[in-house]
Amino acid sequence: QIVTLREVREENSILRRADRKLVEFRDAKPATSSPLLLGITKASLGTQSWISAASFQETTKVLSSAAINGKLDLMQGLKENVITGHPIPAGTGLREFENMIVGSKEEYELLMTTKEAMSFDDEE
């Protein structure tokens, strides 16, 4: 949110009187860009993913180059994850949500109790 310096000072004054943490801010920086026009072939082959590039054109060339150079594909894009049948890195498919358990508190407590019981059985 962009606010004026006066609004920030007023808010900080209120926070200071309430003995709360002050709002931190920085000067706004304008967004800059430079156009880069690539044909669809160069754009597809210019990706860092060799799996994605191989699926478009020059498959033999791309696969041979990847094999000869020992390339590693980090599988960060949508296309390569769809090709290999993995969850796409978007929404709930993001790796940070991979081990997240969604459910009610009761279900979570039951799951934790079951896990504890299973680990207790393993110790015996």
C-alpha positions, -999 to +999 in steps of 0.1 A: +000+000+000+013+034-009+008+061+017+021+096+022+049+104+046+024+125+066+001+094+071+031+073+082+042+100+107+006+102+121+003+064+124+038+062+141+027+090+165-003+070+175+017+038+179+044+056+199+018+069+224+004+034+228+040+021+233+038-002+203+062-010+175+065+017+149+057+012+112+088+007+090+088+021+055+110+028+026+109+051-004+089+038-033+109+027-063+094+028-098+090-005-117+113-007-147+114-031-176+129-036-210+111-054-238+127-086-251+110-101-282+117-137-288+101-160-313+081-189-298+109-214-307+137-194-290+115-187-260+107-224-255+143-235-261+157-208-240+142-221-208+164-235-181+145-268-181+158-292-207+127-314-203+105-284-212+127-275-241+128-311-254+090-312-255+088-284-280+112-287-309+146-302-317+139-330-292+169-351-303+193-321-301+181-310-267+181-345-252+216-352-266+230-320-253+215-326-219+229-361-217+264-351-230+266-321-206+251-340-176+224-314-172+201-314-141+165-303-144+152-288-111+116-293-122+105-258-112+081-251-140+046-262-148+054-279-181+081-303-169+061-313-139+031-321-160+052-341-185+067-362-157+033-366-138+044-347-107+022-321-089+026-287-104+044-260-084+013-238-080-014-235-053-015-266-031+010-283-054+038-261-040+065-281-023+061-261+009+026-275+013+037-311+005+037-323+041+009-301+053-020-318+070-054-303+065-083-312+087-101-306+120-082-303+153-098-336+164-085-354+133-050-339+139-050-350+175-062-385+165-034-387+138-007-376+163-020-402+189-019-429+163+017-419+152+028-419+189+013-453+194+030-467+163+064-453+173+059-468+208+052-502+193+083-499+172+104-493+203+092-526+219 
